[in-house]
Amino acid sequence: MKINIHIERLVLQDVAVPSGEGPGLGAALEAELTGLIKAGGLADGLRRGVAVPRLKGTDLRMPRSAPANLGKGIAHSLYGALGKPL
């Protein structure tokens, strides 16, 4: 099965990502989300293919975290809304 996920815009409330650290955050998010989906799959309603115009992840509290760790945390937050419980 091939899965394509496109995140057009990621909005982080009350989080400051240092200039130039966005690509590292994005790479960490992509790698972690890929691993989570491979390990646990997607929720049944998403397996047939669907466009989701807006997705709210679970709340995430990671003050002053390195962008790579923040990306991993965001991936887990999003997977909570996309995937099957691990």
GROMACS elastic network, one bead per residue, 0.5 to 0.9 nm:
[ bonds ]
;  ai    aj funct       b0    kb
    3    47     6  0.87779   500
    3    49     6  0.86597   500
    7    10     6  0.68803   500
   12    15     6  0.58329   500
   12    16     6  0.83573   500
   13    16     6  0.86153   500
   15    62     6  0.89148   500
   15    63     6  0.78199   500
   15    64     6  0.83515   500
   16    64     6  0.83252   500
   17    20     6  0.83328   500
   17    21     6  0.64235   500
   17    22     6  0.67902   500
   17    25     6  0.85620   500
   17    66     6  0.87909   500
   17    67     6  0.69260   500
   18    21     6  0.55332   500
   18    22     6  0.75801   500
   18    67     6  0.83053   500
   19    22     6  0.71292   500
   20    23     6  0.70694   500
   20    24     6  0.83242   500
   21    24     6  0.54610   500
   21    25     6  0.63752   500
   21    26     6  0.87658   500
   21    67     6  0.64308   500
   21    68     6  0.87151   500
   22    25     6  0.50966   500
   22    26     6  0.61015   500
   22    27     6  0.86229   500
   22    67     6  0.74691   500
   23    27     6  0.60856   500
   23    28     6  0.85850   500
   24    27     6  0.51139   500
   24    28     6  0.61646   500
   24    29     6  0.85136   500
   24    67     6  0.64423   500
   24    68     6  0.59787   500
   24    71     6  0.79169   500
   25    28     6  0.52401   500
   25    29     6  0.61264   500
   25    30     6  0.86322   500
   25    66     6  0.85311   500
   25    68     6  0.50109   500
   25    69     6  0.77662   500
   25    70     6  0.66604   500
   25    72     6  0.80332   500
   26    29     6  0.50564   500
   26    30     6  0.60951   500
   26    31     6  0.85982   500
   26    67     6  0.86029   500
   26    68     6  0.81376   500
   26    71     6  0.62704   500
   27    30     6  0.51148   500
   27    31     6  0.61177   500
   27    32     6  0.85318   500
   27    68     6  0.78277   500
   27    71     6  0.75138   500
   28    31     6  0.52206   500
   28    32     6  0.60365   500
   28    33     6  0.83881   500
   28    67     6  0.80678   500
   28    68     6  0.52603   500
   28    69     6  0.74321   500
   28    70     6  0.80856   500
   28    72     6  0.56758   500
   28    75     6  0.82249   500
   29    32     6  0.53435   500
   29    33     6  0.59403   500
   29    34     6  0.83954   500
   29    68     6  0.76907   500
   29    69     6  0.87315   500
   29    70     6  0.79577   500
   29    72     6  0.51135   500
   29    73     6  0.77141   500
   29    74     6  0.64455   500
   29    75     6  0.50938   500
   29    76     6  0.86222   500
   30    33     6  0.52675   500
   30    34     6  0.59956   500
   30    35     6  0.85976   500
   30    71     6  0.79362   500
   30    72     6  0.83272   500
   30    75     6  0.73306   500
   31    34     6  0.52057   500
   31    35     6  0.63069   500
   31    36     6  0.87669   500
   31    71     6  0.89703   500
   31    72     6  0.80571   500
   31    75     6  0.85447   500
   32    35     6  0.51125   500
   32    36     6  0.62097   500
   32    37     6  0.86827   500
   32    71     6  0.78566   500
   32    72     6  0.55775   500
   32    73     6  0.86098   500
   32    74     6  0.89821   500
   32    75     6  0.59207   500
   32    76     6  0.76711   500
   33    36     6  0.50490   500
   33    37     6  0.61382   500
   33    38     6  0.85113   500
   33    72     6  0.76543   500
   33    74     6  0.86518   500
   33    76     6  0.69685   500
   33    78     6  0.79378   500
   33    79     6  0.67766   500
   34    37     6  0.52770   500
   34    38     6  0.61327   500
   34    39     6  0.85907   500
   34    75     6  0.87022   500
   35    38     6  0.51021   500
   35    39     6  0.60876   500
   35    40     6  0.85004   500
   36    39     6  0.51240   500
   36    40     6  0.58905   500
   36    41     6  0.74019   500
   36    75     6  0.81614   500
   36    76     6  0.77308   500
   36    79     6  0.71154   500
   36    83     6  0.80971   500
   36    86     6  0.85931   500
   37    40     6  0.52242   500
   37    42     6  0.62932   500
   37    79     6  0.75732   500
   37    82     6  0.86394   500
   37    83     6  0.67568   500
   37    84     6  0.86030   500
   38    41     6  0.57496   500
   38    42     6  0.88014   500
   39    86     6  0.81158   500
   40    83     6  0.67316   500
   40    84     6  0.59287   500
   40    85     6  0.72135   500
   40    86     6  0.59704   500
   41    44     6  0.88387   500
   41    47     6  0.84933   500
   41    82     6  0.87653   500
   41    83     6  0.58930   500
   41    84     6  0.61545   500
   42    45     6  0.81073   500
   42    46     6  0.62782   500
   42    47     6  0.60934   500
   42    79     6  0.83875   500
   42    82     6  0.58830   500
   42    84     6  0.55715   500
   43    46     6  0.55541   500
   43    47     6  0.66120   500
   43    81     6  0.83710   500
   43    82     6  0.58805   500
   43    85     6  0.85477   500
   44    47     6  0.54217   500
   44    48     6  0.78927   500
   44    83     6  0.83753   500
   44    84     6  0.79301   500
   45    48     6  0.69462   500
   45    49     6  0.82699   500
   45    50     6  0.83477   500
   46    49     6  0.55810   500
   46    50     6  0.60258   500
   46    51     6  0.88037   500
   46    82     6  0.75114   500
   46    83     6  0.85595   500
   47    50     6  0.79812   500
   52    55     6  0.67582   500
   55    78     6  0.77278   500
   55    81     6  0.73074   500
   55    82     6  0.85872   500
   56    59     6  0.87895   500
   56    77     6  0.85291   500
   56    78     6  0.72438   500
   56    81     6  0.71530   500
   57    60     6  0.83345   500
   57    74     6  0.77503   500
   57    75     6  0.87997   500
   57    76     6  0.83955   500
   57    79     6  0.75726   500
   57    80     6  0.66362   500
   57    81     6  0.58387   500
   57    82     6  0.87636   500
   58    74     6  0.87325   500
   58    76     6  0.84345   500
   58    78     6  0.68918   500
   58    79     6  0.88518   500
   58    80     6  0.65903   500
   58    81     6  0.72969   500
   59    77     6  0.69643   500
   60    73     6  0.71239   500
   60    74     6  0.73093   500
   60    77     6  0.67946   500
   61    73     6  0.88121   500
   62    65     6  0.57318   500
   62    69     6  0.86484   500
   62    70     6  0.69342   500
   62    73     6  0.78944   500
   64    67     6  0.88530   500
   64    70     6  0.88552   500
   65    68     6  0.81540   500
   65    69     6  0.62253   500
   65    70     6  0.59043   500
   66    69     6  0.53413   500
   66    70     6  0.61195   500
   66    71     6  0.86473   500
   67    71     6  0.60081   500
   67    72     6  0.86368   500
   68    71     6  0.50902   500
   68    72     6  0.64298   500
   68    73     6  0.87356   500
   69    72     6  0.51114   500
   69    73     6  0.62063   500
   69    74     6  0.86384   500
   70    74     6  0.61305   500
   70    75     6  0.85868   500
   71    74     6  0.51192   500
   71    75     6  0.62221   500
   71    76     6  0.88138   500
   72    75     6  0.50553   500
   72    76     6  0.64504   500
   72    77     6  0.87153   500
   73    76     6  0.52070   500
   73    77     6  0.62634   500
   73    78     6  0.87377   500
   74    78     6  0.61264   500
   74    79     6  0.84420   500
   75    78     6  0.51652   500
   75    79     6  0.59805   500
   75    80     6  0.85662   500
   76    80     6  0.62214   500
   77    80     6  0.52992   500
   77    81     6  0.71958   500
   78    81     6  0.53604   500
   78    82     6  0.63366   500
   78    83     6  0.83589   500
   79    83     6  0.51363   500
   79    84     6  0.80810   500
   79    85     6  0.87446   500
   80    83     6  0.59278   500
   80    84     6  0.76502   500
   80    85     6  0.72627   500
   81    84     6  0.85950   500
   83    86     6  0.83570   500
